[in-house]
Amino acid sequence: MALSDLDAFLAHARDHQQVNEALQQPLTLEAFLELAEDAGYSLSEADVMAAQARADEARSAAELQARAGDDARKLRSFIPG
């Protein structure tokens, strides 16, 4: 739908303990979207990606570099050899 729908779902989650607790656990994208749908919010993968892009735009260059380094270390641990 839109970023505003995702923002509304996250606001809803803050007010509903069960949803909030579910969001504190690691979730796959599919599980996140299902949780939102169960709460009455129709979200898509594109909404989540747009929210991540919006969050990245608000980060400084140093924060983005640190995040990229963390991601690279995870890949090195994952890729054998």
Long-range contacts (C-beta under 8 A, 24 or more apart in sequence): 1-41, 1-42, 1-43, 1-44, 1-47, 2-47, 3-47, 3-50, 3-51, 3-54, 5-41, 5-42, 5-43, 5-47, 6-36, 6-41, 6-43, 6-47, 6-48, 6-50, 6-51, 8-41, 9-36, 9-39, 9-41, 9-43, 12-39, 12-41, 13-39
